Amino acid sequence: MIWHIEYSAKAKEDLSNIADYLTYVLFTPDSARKIVSTILGEIEALTFMPSKFSYYPHEPWYSQHIRFFPVKKYNVLYYEDESTGIINIVRIMYASRDVAAQFDESF
């Protein structure tokens, strides 16, 4: 199967916020470009084997088959839809954030 990647509006916003924070708050635009590029590259690698990562270990996301994987200090949360061949990137969050407080179940 050929997998395609789609980003939720919230995941796109997350990437933008990461880039903005690193660029305008920490004043590290080179780091911002590198980390965003790294995140996007790791997400693209999912097209070869999207089920290789574990389900997020807490409800309600575990039973909804939300998977996650770390990239540097961030976690990428996603699910794959075998019927459409789409990998849905739901959120990209700083790893130490409280996922339950940030995660919108209506993805």
C-alpha positions as CSV (number, residue, x, y, z in Angstrom):
1,M,0.0,0.0,0.0
2,I,1.2,3.5,-0.8
3,W,0.6,5.7,2.3
4,H,-0.1,9.5,2.1
5,I,0.3,12.0,4.9
6,E,-2.3,14.6,5.9
7,Y,-1.9,17.1,8.7
8,S,-4.8,18.3,10.9
9,A,-5.2,22.0,11.2
10,K,-4.0,21.7,14.8
11,A,-0.8,19.8,13.7
12,K,-0.1,22.6,11.2
13,E,-0.6,25.1,13.9
14,D,1.7,23.1,16.2
15,L,4.5,23.2,13.6
16,S,4.1,26.9,13.1
17,N,4.1,27.5,16.9
18,I,7.3,25.5,17.3
19,A,9.0,27.5,14.6
20,D,7.8,30.8,15.9
21,Y,8.9,30.0,19.5
22,L,12.3,28.9,18.5
23,T,12.7,31.9,16.1
24,Y,11.2,34.8,18.0
25,V,11.4,33.8,21.7
26,L,14.6,31.8,21.8
27,F,16.1,33.7,18.9
28,T,17.4,30.6,17.2
29,P,16.0,30.7,13.6
30,D,18.6,28.1,12.4
31,S,17.4,25.7,15.1
32,A,13.8,26.4,14.2
33,R,14.5,25.4,10.5
34,K,16.4,22.3,11.6
35,I,13.9,21.0,14.1
36,V,10.9,21.6,11.7
37,S,12.8,19.9,8.9
38,T,13.7,17.0,11.2
39,I,10.1,16.6,12.4
40,L,8.8,16.7,8.8
41,G,11.4,14.1,7.7
42,E,10.5,11.7,10.5
43,I,6.8,12.1,9.6
44,E,7.5,11.4,6.0
45,A,9.3,8.2,7.0
46,L,6.0,6.9,8.3
47,T,4.9,6.2,4.8
48,F,7.2,3.1,4.8
49,M,5.7,1.5,7.9
50,P,3.1,3.6,9.8
51,S,2.3,1.0,12.4
52,K,5.8,0.7,13.7
53,F,5.1,2.9,16.7
54,S,3.1,2.2,19.8
55,Y,-0.4,3.4,20.6
56,Y,-0.5,6.4,23.0
57,P,-0.8,4.6,26.4
58,H,-3.7,6.6,27.8
59,E,-7.4,6.7,27.2
60,P,-9.3,7.7,25.2
61,W,-6.5,7.8,22.6
62,Y,-5.3,4.3,23.1
63,S,-8.7,2.8,22.1
64,Q,-8.9,5.2,19.2
65,H,-5.6,3.8,17.9
66,I,-3.6,7.1,18.2
67,R,0.1,6.3,17.8
68,F,3.0,8.5,18.8
69,F,6.7,8.8,18.4
70,P,9.4,11.2,19.7
71,V,11.4,13.6,17.5
72,K,14.0,15.4,19.6
73,K,11.9,17.1,22.4
74,Y,8.6,16.7,20.6
75,N,6.0,13.9,20.2
76,V,4.1,13.3,17.0
77,L,0.6,11.9,17.5
78,Y,-1.1,10.2,14.5
79,Y,-3.3,7.5,13.3
80,E,-3.4,5.5,10.1
81,D,-6.5,4.7,8.0
82,E,-6.0,1.6,6.0
83,S,-9.2,2.0,4.0
84,T,-7.9,5.3,2.5
85,G,-4.1,4.8,2.8
86,I,-3.8,8.1,4.8
87,I,-1.7,8.7,7.8
88,N,-3.3,11.5,9.8
89,I,-1.0,13.7,11.8
90,V,-3.1,14.9,14.7
91,R,-0.7,16.8,16.9
92,I,3.0,17.7,17.3
93,M,3.6,18.7,20.9
94,Y,6.5,19.4,23.3
95,A,7.2,16.1,25.0
96,S,6.7,17.4,28.5
97,R,3.3,19.0,27.9
98,D,0.2,17.5,29.4
99,V,-1.3,15.7,26.4
100,A,-4.7,15.3,28.1
101,A,-4.9,19.1,28.6
102,Q,-3.9,19.8,25.0
103,F,-5.3,17.0,22.9
104,D,-8.6,17.7,21.2
105,E,-10.6,14.4,20.8
106,S,-12.4,15.8,17.8
107,F,-9.5,15.4,15.4
